[in-house]
Amino acid sequence: MAKNQINTQGIHKESSEIIHTRKFLNRWSLMGLILLSALGTAIYVNSVMRINAVLGEIRVLEKNRDSLMIINQSLQAKVFELQSASRITSIAKKNLGMISNPKAPHIVDK
């Protein structure tokens, strides 16, 4: 009977040590999990903030590009207007006193 008491006390003592060790490990595991989730959340928030900043910069650059394209189109129209044959002919007649050639020019093929 004395042997049974020793064994049951030893098993009981062992199981309380195992329970204490498990609780200790569970606490550290929980703290580690909380730390990892906080770190993951911080990384996620930082990524979202940087993406929003880049998207805002893209919007600004697209608006700038659109306004430059409109300016470019108006300048192209102005260039076509200034290069028109009727405008150049009228300036040549008025300012330079030139006259139109009554004959059509001859094209020489090579």
Backbone atoms as SQL, in Angstrom:
CREATE TABLE atoms (id INTEGER PRIMARY KEY, chain TEXT, resi INTEGER, resn TEXT, atom TEXT, x REAL, y REAL, z REAL);
INSERT INTO atoms VALUES
  (1, 'A', 1, 'MET', 'N', 0.780, -1.172, 0.000),
  (2, 'A', 1, 'MET', 'CA', 0.000, 0.000, 0.000),
  (3, 'A', 1, 'MET', 'C', 0.847, 1.273, 0.000),
  (4, 'A', 2, 'ALA', 'N', 1.967, 1.210, 0.635),
  (5, 'A', 2, 'ALA', 'CA', 2.859, 2.347, 0.678),
  (6, 'A', 2, 'ALA', 'C', 3.400, 2.654, -0.702),
  (7, 'A', 3, 'LYS', 'N', 3.598, 1.595, -1.499),
  (8, 'A', 3, 'LYS', 'CA', 4.086, 1.804, -2.856),
  (9, 'A', 3, 'LYS', 'C', 3.046, 2.538, -3.693),
  (10, 'A', 4, 'ASN', 'N', 1.779, 2.192, -3.542),
  (11, 'A', 4, 'ASN', 'CA', 0.716, 2.839, -4.308),
  (12, 'A', 4, 'ASN', 'C', 0.617, 4.317, -3.974),
  (13, 'A', 5, 'GLN', 'N', 0.828, 4.643, -2.692),
  (14, 'A', 5, 'GLN', 'CA', 0.763, 6.050, -2.297),
  (15, 'A', 5, 'GLN', 'C', 1.918, 6.832, -2.903),
  (16, 'A', 6, 'ILE', 'N', 3.082, 6.218, -2.934),
  (17, 'A', 6, 'ILE', 'CA', 4.252, 6.898, -3.502),
  (18, 'A', 6, 'ILE', 'C', 4.043, 7.111, -4.997),
  (19, 'A', 7, 'ASN', 'N', 3.573, 6.073, -5.657),
  (20, 'A', 7, 'ASN', 'CA', 3.349, 6.197, -7.098),
  (21, 'A', 7, 'ASN', 'C', 2.270, 7.226, -7.406),
  (22, 'A', 8, 'THR', 'N', 1.186, 7.202, -6.655),
  (23, 'A', 8, 'THR', 'CA', 0.129, 8.170, -6.917),
  (24, 'A', 8, 'THR', 'C', 0.589, 9.572, -6.570),
  (25, 'A', 9, 'GLN', 'N', 1.403, 9.712, -5.547),
  (26, 'A', 9, 'GLN', 'CA', 1.927, 11.042, -5.228),
  (27, 'A', 9, 'GLN', 'C', 2.927, 11.492, -6.281),
  (28, 'A', 10, 'GLY', 'N', 3.732, 10.578, -6.784),
  (29, 'A', 10, 'GLY', 'CA', 4.700, 10.916, -7.834),
  (30, 'A', 10, 'GLY', 'C', 4.007, 11.304, -9.121),
  (31, 'A', 11, 'ILE', 'N', 2.963, 10.563, -9.462),
  (32, 'A', 11, 'ILE', 'CA', 2.200, 10.878, -10.669),
  (33, 'A', 11, 'ILE', 'C', 1.487, 12.212, -10.495),
  (34, 'A', 12, 'HIS', 'N', 0.919, 12.416, -9.327),
  (35, 'A', 12, 'HIS', 'CA', 0.238, 13.670, -9.052),
  (36, 'A', 12, 'HIS', 'C', 1.225, 14.830, -9.106),
  (37, 'A', 13, 'LYS', 'N', 2.415, 14.618, -8.547),
  (38, 'A', 13, 'LYS', 'CA', 3.430, 15.670, -8.551),
  (39, 'A', 13, 'LYS', 'C', 3.891, 15.931, -9.982),
  (40, 'A', 14, 'GLU', 'N', 4.070, 14.885, -10.767),
  (41, 'A', 14, 'GLU', 'CA', 4.480, 15.036, -12.148),
  (42, 'A', 14, 'GLU', 'C', 3.424, 15.771, -12.956),
  (43, 'A', 15, 'SER', 'N', 2.208, 15.392, -12.766),
  (44, 'A', 15, 'SER', 'CA', 1.160, 16.028, -13.552),
  (45, 'A', 15, 'SER', 'C', 1.006, 17.501, -13.174),
  (46, 'A', 16, 'SER', 'N', 1.211, 17.882, -11.936),
  (47, 'A', 16, 'SER', 'CA', 1.131, 19.302, -11.567),
  (48, 'A', 16, 'SER', 'C', 2.299, 20.074, -12.171),
  (49, 'A', 17, 'GLU', 'N', 3.466, 19.454, -12.286),
  (50, 'A', 17, 'GLU', 'CA', 4.605, 20.112, -12.934),
  (51, 'A', 17, 'GLU', 'C', 4.337, 20.276, -14.432),
  (52, 'A', 18, 'ILE', 'N', 3.766, 19.253, -15.036),
  (53, 'A', 18, 'ILE', 'CA', 3.434, 19.322, -16.459),
  (54, 'A', 18, 'ILE', 'C', 2.379, 20.392, -16.703),
  (55, 'A', 19, 'ILE', 'N', 1.383, 20.453, -15.835),
  (56, 'A', 19, 'ILE', 'CA', 0.330, 21.473, -15.955),
  (57, 'A', 19, 'ILE', 'C', 0.926, 22.862, -15.821),
  (58, 'A', 20, 'HIS', 'N', 1.837, 23.039, -14.858),
  (59, 'A', 20, 'HIS', 'CA', 2.492, 24.341, -14.665),
  (60, 'A', 20, 'HIS', 'C', 3.317, 24.713, -15.901),
  (61, 'A', 21, 'THR', 'N', 4.046, 23.729, -16.443),
  (62, 'A', 21, 'THR', 'CA', 4.857, 23.970, -17.638),
  (63, 'A', 21, 'THR', 'C', 3.954, 24.318, -18.831),
  (64, 'A', 22, 'ARG', 'N', 2.854, 23.605, -18.986),
  (65, 'A', 22, 'ARG', 'CA', 1.924, 23.889, -20.080),
  (66, 'A', 22, 'ARG', 'C', 1.316, 25.286, -19.960),
  (67, 'A', 23, 'LYS', 'N', 0.959, 25.669, -18.734),
  (68, 'A', 23, 'LYS', 'CA', 0.407, 27.013, -18.534),
  (69, 'A', 23, 'LYS', 'C', 1.442, 28.065, -18.898),
  (70, 'A', 24, 'PHE', 'N', 2.695, 27.813, -18.481),
  (71, 'A', 24, 'PHE', 'CA', 3.774, 28.754, -18.782),
  (72, 'A', 24, 'PHE', 'C', 3.971, 28.864, -20.292),
  (73, 'A', 25, 'LEU', 'N', 3.990, 27.715, -20.977),
  (74, 'A', 25, 'LEU', 'CA', 4.150, 27.719, -22.430),
  (75, 'A', 25, 'LEU', 'C', 2.931, 28.347, -23.110),
  (76, 'A', 26, 'ASN', 'N', 1.761, 28.086, -22.611),
  (77, 'A', 26, 'ASN', 'CA', 0.556, 28.685, -23.191),
  (78, 'A', 26, 'ASN', 'C', 0.575, 30.202, -23.062),
  (79, 'A', 27, 'ARG', 'N', 1.060, 30.702, -21.948),
  (80, 'A', 27, 'ARG', 'CA', 1.151, 32.158, -21.760),
  (81, 'A', 27, 'ARG', 'C', 2.123, 32.759, -22.773),
  (82, 'A', 28, 'TRP', 'N', 3.285, 32.103, -22.924),
  (83, 'A', 28, 'TRP', 'CA', 4.268, 32.625, -23.874),
  (84, 'A', 28, 'TRP', 'C', 3.759, 32.481, -25.309),
  (85, 'A', 29, 'SER', 'N', 3.084, 31.394, -25.571),
  (86, 'A', 29, 'SER', 'CA', 2.512, 31.217, -26.911),
  (87, 'A', 29, 'SER', 'C', 1.481, 32.295, -27.199),
  (88, 'A', 30, 'LEU', 'N', 0.643, 32.582, -26.227),
  (89, 'A', 30, 'LEU', 'CA', -0.362, 33.630, -26.389),
  (90, 'A', 30, 'LEU', 'C', 0.298, 34.989, -26.582),
  (91, 'A', 31, 'MET', 'N', 1.326, 35.284, -25.794),
  (92, 'A', 31, 'MET', 'CA', 2.032, 36.569, -25.949),
  (93, 'A', 31, 'MET', 'C', 2.689, 36.649, -27.329),
  (94, 'A', 32, 'GLY', 'N', 3.287, 35.550, -27.766),
  (95, 'A', 32, 'GLY', 'CA', 3.908, 35.529, -29.089),
  (96, 'A', 32, 'GLY', 'C', 2.882, 35.729, -30.180),
  (97, 'A', 33, 'LEU', 'N', 1.733, 35.090, -30.052),
  (98, 'A', 33, 'LEU', 'CA', 0.669, 35.244, -31.031),
  (99, 'A', 33, 'LEU', 'C', 0.156, 36.679, -31.071),
  (100, 'A', 34, 'ILE', 'N', -0.014, 37.283, -29.921),
  (101, 'A', 34, 'ILE', 'CA', -0.456, 38.684, -29.856),
  (102, 'A', 34, 'ILE', 'C', 0.588, 39.594, -30.490),
  (103, 'A', 35, 'LEU', 'N', 1.872, 39.330, -30.185),
  (104, 'A', 35, 'LEU', 'CA', 2.948, 40.139, -30.756),
  (105, 'A', 35, 'LEU', 'C', 2.996, 39.991, -32.275),
  (106, 'A', 36, 'LEU', 'N', 2.871, 38.771, -32.767),
  (107, 'A', 36, 'LEU', 'CA', 2.882, 38.559, -34.213),
  (108, 'A', 36, 'LEU', 'C', 1.686, 39.209, -34.892),
  (109, 'A', 37, 'SER', 'N', 0.524, 39.124, -34.275),
  (110, 'A', 37, 'SER', 'CA', -0.652, 39.751, -34.880),
  (111, 'A', 37, 'SER', 'C', -0.530, 41.276, -34.863),
  (112, 'A', 38, 'ALA', 'N', 0.044, 41.830, -33.810),
  (113, 'A', 38, 'ALA', 'CA', 0.248, 43.286, -33.765),
  (114, 'A', 38, 'ALA', 'C', 1.248, 43.716, -34.832),
  (115, 'A', 39, 'LEU', 'N', 2.306, 42.940, -34.987),
  (116, 'A', 39, 'LEU', 'CA', 3.306, 43.245, -36.010),
  (117, 'A', 39, 'LEU', 'C', 2.694, 43.130, -37.405),
  (118, 'A', 40, 'GLY', 'N', 1.918, 42.092, -37.631),
  (119, 'A', 40, 'GLY', 'CA', 1.253, 41.933, -38.931),
  (120, 'A', 40, 'GLY', 'C', 0.297, 43.070, -39.218),
  (121, 'A', 41, 'THR', 'N', -0.447, 43.490, -38.209),
  (122, 'A', 41, 'THR', 'CA', -1.382, 44.610, -38.376),
  (123, 'A', 41, 'THR', 'C', -0.625, 45.894, -38.692),
  (124, 'A', 42, 'ALA', 'N', 0.486, 46.130, -38.002),
  (125, 'A', 42, 'ALA', 'CA', 1.281, 47.339, -38.249),
  (126, 'A', 42, 'ALA', 'C', 1.838, 47.337, -39.675),
  (127, 'A', 43, 'ILE', 'N', 2.307, 46.191, -40.133),
  (128, 'A', 43, 'ILE', 'CA', 2.830, 46.095, -41.496),
  (129, 'A', 43, 'ILE', 'C', 1.710, 46.331, -42.504),
  (130, 'A', 44, 'TYR', 'N', 0.554, 45.766, -42.258),
  (131, 'A', 44, 'TYR', 'CA', -0.593, 45.938, -43.160),
  (132, 'A', 44, 'TYR', 'C', -1.014, 47.403, -43.241),
  (133, 'A', 45, 'VAL', 'N', -1.125, 48.059, -42.097),
  (134, 'A', 45, 'VAL', 'CA', -1.534, 49.471, -42.074),
  (135, 'A', 45, 'VAL', 'C', -0.505, 50.328, -42.796),
  (136, 'A', 46, 'ASN', 'N', 0.767, 50.038, -42.578),
  (137, 'A', 46, 'ASN', 'CA', 1.825, 50.792, -43.255),
  (138, 'A', 46, 'ASN', 'C', 1.734, 50.601, -44.766),
  (139, 'A', 47, 'SER', 'N', 1.486, 49.381, -45.203),
  (140, 'A', 47, 'SER', 'CA', 1.355, 49.112, -46.641),
  (141, 'A', 47, 'SER', 'C', 0.162, 49.856, -47.225),
  (142, 'A', 48, 'VAL', 'N', -0.958, 49.837, -46.534),
  (143, 'A', 48, 'VAL', 'CA', -2.149, 50.537, -47.016),
  (144, 'A', 48, 'VAL', 'C', -1.886, 52.034, -47.111),
  (145, 'A', 49, 'MET', 'N', -1.199, 52.591, -46.127),
  (146, 'A', 49, 'MET', 'CA', -0.906, 54.024, -46.158),
  (147, 'A', 49, 'MET', 'C', 0.008, 54.368, -47.335),
  (148, 'A', 50, 'ARG', 'N', 1.015, 53.536, -47.577),
  (149, 'A', 50, 'ARG', 'CA', 1.918, 53.810, -48.691),
  (150, 'A', 50, 'ARG', 'C', 1.205, 53.659, -50.030),
  (151, 'A', 51, 'ILE', 'N', 0.336, 52.671, -50.149),
  (152, 'A', 51, 'ILE', 'CA', -0.421, 52.476, -51.389),
  (153, 'A', 51, 'ILE', 'C', -1.339, 53.669, -51.632),
  (154, 'A', 52, 'ASN', 'N', -1.999, 54.155, -50.590),
  (155, 'A', 52, 'ASN', 'CA', -2.872, 55.334, -50.740),
  (156, 'A', 52, 'ASN', 'C', -2.065, 56.555, -51.157),
  (157, 'A', 53, 'ALA', 'N', -0.860, 56.705, -50.600),
  (158, 'A', 53, 'ALA', 'CA', -0.017, 57.838, -50.986),
  (159, 'A', 53, 'ALA', 'C', 0.383, 57.740, -52.454),
  (160, 'A', 54, 'VAL', 'N', 0.740, 56.549, -52.892),
  (161, 'A', 54, 'VAL', 'CA', 1.132, 56.353, -54.289),
  (162, 'A', 54, 'VAL', 'C', -0.065, 56.591, -55.211),
  (163, 'A', 55, 'LEU', 'N', -1.243, 56.113, -54.815),
  (164, 'A', 55, 'LEU', 'CA', -2.443, 56.341, -55.628),
  (165, 'A', 55, 'LEU', 'C', -2.773, 57.826, -55.724),
  (166, 'A', 56, 'GLY', 'N', -2.608, 58.552, -54.636),
  (167, 'A', 56, 'GLY', 'CA', -2.828, 59.997, -54.667),
  (168, 'A', 56, 'GLY', 'C', -1.846, 60.684, -55.601),
  (169, 'A', 57, 'GLU', 'N', -0.599, 60.246, -55.563),
  (170, 'A', 57, 'GLU', 'CA', 0.408, 60.821, -56.456),
  (171, 'A', 57, 'GLU', 'C', 0.088, 60.493, -57.910),
  (172, 'A', 58, 'ILE', 'N', -0.406, 59.285, -58.154),
  (173, 'A', 58, 'ILE', 'CA', -0.789, 58.894, -59.511),
  (174, 'A', 58, 'ILE', 'C', -1.933, 59.773, -60.010),
  (175, 'A', 59, 'ARG', 'N', -2.918, 60.034, -59.155),
  (176, 'A', 59, 'ARG', 'CA', -4.041, 60.903, -59.551),
  (177, 'A', 59, 'ARG', 'C', -3.553, 62.293, -59.926),
  (178, 'A', 60, 'VAL', 'N', -2.643, 62.840, -59.116),
  (179, 'A', 60, 'VAL', 'CA', -2.113, 64.179, -59.398),
  (180, 'A', 60, 'VAL', 'C', -1.361, 64.174, -60.725),
  (181, 'A', 61, 'LEU', 'N', -0.543, 63.142, -60.943),
  (182, 'A', 61, 'LEU', 'CA', 0.219, 63.067, -62.188),
  (183, 'A', 61, 'LEU', 'C', -0.690, 62.861, -63.406),
  (184, 'A', 62, 'GLU', 'N', -1.765, 62.096, -63.240),
  (185, 'A', 62, 'GLU', 'CA', -2.703, 61.917, -64.356),
  (186, 'A', 62, 'GLU', 'C', -3.406, 63.225, -64.704),
  (187, 'A', 63, 'LYS', 'N', -3.781, 64.004, -63.685),
  (188, 'A', 63, 'LYS', 'CA', -4.399, 65.307, -63.952),
  (189, 'A', 63, 'LYS', 'C', -3.420, 66.223, -64.680),
  (190, 'A', 64, 'ASN', 'N', -2.169, 66.197, -64.232),
  (191, 'A', 64, 'ASN', 'CA', -1.136, 67.008, -64.868),
  (192, 'A', 64, 'ASN', 'C', -0.940, 66.564, -66.316),
  (193, 'A', 65, 'ARG', 'N', -0.903, 65.238, -66.559),
  (194, 'A', 65, 'ARG', 'CA', -0.759, 64.717, -67.911),
  (195, 'A', 65, 'ARG', 'C', -1.927, 65.140, -68.788),
  (196, 'A', 66, 'ASP', 'N', -3.147, 65.063, -68.246),
  (197, 'A', 66, 'ASP', 'CA', -4.328, 65.440, -69.022),
  (198, 'A', 66, 'ASP', 'C', -4.292, 66.911, -69.408),
  (199, 'A', 67, 'SER', 'N', -3.896, 67.764, -68.468),
  (200, 'A', 67, 'SER', 'CA', -3.830, 69.190, -68.788),
  (201, 'A', 67, 'SER', 'C', -2.731, 69.463, -69.814),
  (202, 'A', 68, 'LEU', 'N', -1.617, 68.745, -69.725),
  (203, 'A', 68, 'LEU', 'CA', -0.550, 68.923, -70.706),
  (204, 'A', 68, 'LEU', 'C', -0.978, 68.409, -72.088),
  (205, 'A', 69, 'MET', 'N', -1.770, 67.355, -72.110),
  (206, 'A', 69, 'MET', 'CA', -2.265, 66.847, -73.396),
  (207, 'A', 69, 'MET', 'C', -3.207, 67.856, -74.048),
  (208, 'A', 70, 'ILE', 'N', -4.045, 68.513, -73.251),
  (209, 'A', 70, 'ILE', 'CA', -4.949, 69.532, -73.785),
  (210, 'A', 70, 'ILE', 'C', -4.148, 70.712, -74.330),
  (211, 'A', 71, 'ILE', 'N', -3.121, 71.133, -73.588),
  (212, 'A', 71, 'ILE', 'CA', -2.265, 72.229, -74.051),
  (213, 'A', 71, 'ILE', 'C', -1.551, 71.831, -75.336),
  (214, 'A', 72, 'ASN', 'N', -1.081, 70.578, -75.383),
  (215, 'A', 72, 'ASN', 'CA', -0.386, 70.084, -76.578),
  (216, 'A', 72, 'ASN', 'C', -1.315, 70.080, -77.787),
  (217, 'A', 73, 'GLN', 'N', -2.556, 69.655, -77.597),
  (218, 'A', 73, 'GLN', 'CA', -3.517, 69.645, -78.706),
  (219, 'A', 73, 'GLN', 'C', -3.804, 71.054, -79.211),
  (220, 'A', 74, 'SER', 'N', -3.929, 72.004, -78.284),
  (221, 'A', 74, 'SER', 'CA', -4.186, 73.386, -78.712),
  (222, 'A', 74, 'SER', 'C', -2.973, 73.958, -79.435),
  (223, 'A', 75, 'LEU', 'N', -1.779, 73.588, -78.986),
  (224, 'A', 75, 'LEU', 'CA', -0.577, 74.058, -79.682),
  (225, 'A', 75, 'LEU', 'C', -0.453, 73.411, -81.065),
  (226, 'A', 76, 'GLN', 'N', -0.840, 72.133, -81.188),
  (227, 'A', 76, 'GLN', 'CA', -0.825, 71.479, -82.498),
  (228, 'A', 76, 'GLN', 'C', -1.792, 72.181, -83.449),
  (229, 'A', 77, 'ALA', 'N', -2.965, 72.523, -82.950),
  (230, 'A', 77, 'ALA', 'CA', -3.942, 73.233, -83.781),
  (231, 'A', 77, 'ALA', 'C', -3.380, 74.583, -84.221),
  (232, 'A', 78, 'LYS', 'N', -2.694, 75.268, -83.313),
  (233, 'A', 78, 'LYS', 'CA', -2.088, 76.560, -83.633),
  (234, 'A', 78, 'LYS', 'C', -0.999, 76.394, -84.694),
  (235, 'A', 79, 'VAL', 'N', -0.201, 75.324, -84.572),
  (236, 'A', 79, 'VAL', 'CA', 0.848, 75.062, -85.563),
  (237, 'A', 79, 'VAL', 'C', 0.227, 74.812, -86.925),
  (238, 'A', 80, 'PHE', 'N', -0.827, 73.988, -86.993),
  (239, 'A', 80, 'PHE', 'CA', -1.491, 73.720, -88.274),
  (240, 'A', 80, 'PHE', 'C', -2.071, 75.003, -88.868),
  (241, 'A', 81, 'GLU', 'N', -2.601, 75.851, -87.995),
  (242, 'A', 81, 'GLU', 'CA', -3.160, 77.123, -88.470),
  (243, 'A', 81, 'GLU', 'C', -2.052, 78.007, -89.041),
  (244, 'A', 82, 'LEU', 'N', -0.925, 78.075, -88.347),
  (245, 'A', 82, 'LEU', 'CA', 0.175, 78.923, -88.813),
  (246, 'A', 82, 'LEU', 'C', 0.848, 78.345, -90.062),
  (247, 'A', 83, 'GLN', 'N', 0.781, 77.029, -90.265),
  (248, 'A', 83, 'GLN', 'CA', 1.416, 76.411, -91.437),
  (249, 'A', 83, 'GLN', 'C', 0.496, 76.331, -92.645),
  (250, 'A', 84, 'SER', 'N', -0.716, 76.811, -92.527),
  (251, 'A', 84, 'SER', 'CA', -1.664, 76.672, -93.644),
  (252, 'A', 84, 'SER', 'C', -1.178, 77.474, -94.858),
  (253, 'A', 85, 'ALA', 'N', -1.417, 76.890, -96.013),
  (254, 'A', 85, 'ALA', 'CA', -0.967, 77.510, -97.265),
  (255, 'A', 85, 'ALA', 'C', -1.660, 78.845, -97.518),
  (256, 'A', 86, 'SER', 'N', -2.937, 78.938, -97.178),
  (257, 'A', 86, 'SER', 'CA', -3.663, 80.198, -97.415),
  (258, 'A', 86, 'SER', 'C', -3.089, 81.325, -96.565),
  (259, 'A', 87, 'ARG', 'N', -2.718, 81.044, -95.338),
  (260, 'A', 87, 'ARG', 'CA', -2.130, 82.077, -94.455),
  (261, 'A', 87, 'ARG', 'C', -0.775, 82.519, -94.996),
  (262, 'A', 88, 'ILE', 'N', 0.055, 81.550, -95.383),
  (263, 'A', 88, 'ILE', 'CA', 1.394, 81.884, -95.884),
  (264, 'A', 88, 'ILE', 'C', 1.284, 82.665, -97.195),
  (265, 'A', 89, 'THR', 'N', 0.359, 82.295, -98.046),
  (266, 'A', 89, 'THR', 'CA', 0.174, 82.998, -99.321),
  (267, 'A', 89, 'THR', 'C', -0.291, 84.433, -99.090),
  (268, 'A', 90, 'SER', 'N', -1.224, 84.610, -98.165),
  (269, 'A', 90, 'SER', 'CA', -1.707, 85.978, -97.907),
  (270, 'A', 90, 'SER', 'C', -0.609, 86.841, -97.299),
  (271, 'A', 91, 'ILE', 'N', 0.198, 86.296, -96.419),
  (272, 'A', 91, 'ILE', 'CA', 1.312, 87.074, -95.841),
  (273, 'A', 91, 'ILE', 'C', 2.326, 87.410, -96.931),
  (274, 'A', 92, 'ALA', 'N', 2.602, 86.432, -97.813),
  (275, 'A', 92, 'ALA', 'CA', 3.570, 86.682, -98.890),
  (276, 'A', 92, 'ALA', 'C', 3.069, 87.786, -99.820),
  (277, 'A', 93, 'LYS', 'N', 1.775, 87.810, -100.090),
  (278, 'A', 93, 'LYS', 'CA', 1.225, 88.841, -100.978),
  (279, 'A', 93, 'LYS', 'C', 1.207, 90.205, -100.300),
  (280, 'A', 94, 'LYS', 'N', 0.757, 90.257, -99.040),
  (281, 'A', 94, 'LYS', 'CA', 0.598, 91.550, -98.363),
  (282, 'A', 94, 'LYS', 'C', 1.939, 92.128, -97.916),
  (283, 'A', 95, 'ASN', 'N', 2.719, 91.368, -97.221),
  (284, 'A', 95, 'ASN', 'CA', 3.932, 91.908, -96.608),
  (285, 'A', 95, 'ASN', 'C', 5.135, 91.920, -97.551),
  (286, 'A', 96, 'LEU', 'N', 5.231, 90.928, -98.398),
  (287, 'A', 96, 'LEU', 'CA', 6.421, 90.823, -99.245),
  (288, 'A', 96, 'LEU', 'C', 6.167, 91.246, -100.692),
  (289, 'A', 97, 'GLY', 'N', 4.917, 91.492, -101.022),
  (290, 'A', 97, 'GLY', 'CA', 4.598, 91.942, -102.381),
  (291, 'A', 97, 'GLY', 'C', 4.766, 90.849, -103.416),
  (292, 'A', 98, 'MET', 'N', 4.687, 89.625, -103.050),
  (293, 'A', 98, 'MET', 'CA', 4.841, 88.520, -103.993),
  (294, 'A', 98, 'MET', 'C', 3.532, 88.299, -104.740),
  (295, 'A', 99, 'ILE', 'N', 3.666, 87.698, -105.920),
  (296, 'A', 99, 'ILE', 'CA', 2.487, 87.370, -106.708),
  (297, 'A', 99, 'ILE', 'C', 2.477, 85.863, -106.979),
  (298, 'A', 100, 'SER', 'N', 1.294, 85.347, -107.223),
  (299, 'A', 100, 'SER', 'CA', 1.167, 83.914, -107.493),
  (300, 'A', 100, 'SER', 'C', 1.649, 83.610, -108.905),
  (301, 'A', 101, 'ASN', 'N', 2.216, 82.464, -109.107),
  (302, 'A', 101, 'ASN', 'CA', 2.642, 82.018, -110.418),
  (303, 'A', 101, 'ASN', 'C', 1.411, 81.513, -111.155),
  (304, 'A', 102, 'PRO', 'N', 1.138, 82.063, -112.346),
  (305, 'A', 102, 'PRO', 'CA', -0.058, 81.622, -113.064),
  (306, 'A', 102, 'PRO', 'C', 0.062, 80.187, -113.578),
  (307, 'A', 103, 'LYS', 'N', 1.275, 79.701, -113.797),
  (308, 'A', 103, 'LYS', 'CA', 1.470, 78.347, -114.280),
  (309, 'A', 103, 'LYS', 'C', 1.641, 77.417, -113.079),
  (310, 'A', 104, 'ALA', 'N', 1.210, 76.226, -113.235),
  (311, 'A', 104, 'ALA', 'CA', 1.416, 75.211, -112.196),
  (312, 'A', 104, 'ALA', 'C', 2.869, 74.744, -112.260),
  (313, 'A', 105, 'PRO', 'N', 3.462, 74.398, -111.149),
  (314, 'A', 105, 'PRO', 'CA', 4.855, 73.949, -111.190),
  (315, 'A', 105, 'PRO', 'C', 4.961, 72.561, -111.862),
  (316, 'A', 106, 'HIS', 'N', 6.118, 72.339, -112.509),
  (317, 'A', 106, 'HIS', 'CA', 6.375, 71.051, -113.151),
  (318, 'A', 106, 'HIS', 'C', 7.175, 70.175, -112.215),
  (319, 'A', 107, 'ILE', 'N', 6.745, 68.931, -112.128),
  (320, 'A', 107, 'ILE', 'CA', 7.462, 67.980, -111.286),
  (321, 'A', 107, 'ILE', 'C', 8.336, 67.123, -112.208),
  (322, 'A', 108, 'VAL', 'N', 9.602, 67.067, -111.861),
  (323, 'A', 108, 'VAL', 'CA', 10.540, 66.305, -112.666),
  (324, 'A', 108, 'VAL', 'C', 10.796, 64.999, -111.964),
  (325, 'A', 109, 'ASP', 'N', 10.543, 63.878, -112.666),
  (326, 'A', 109, 'ASP', 'CA', 10.797, 62.572, -112.103),
  (327, 'A', 109, 'ASP', 'C', 12.254, 62.188, -112.359),
  (328, 'A', 110, 'LYS', 'N', 12.814, 61.485, -111.472),
  (329, 'A', 110, 'LYS', 'CA', 14.204, 61.062, -111.642),
  (330, 'A', 110, 'LYS', 'C', 14.295, 59.726, -112.280);
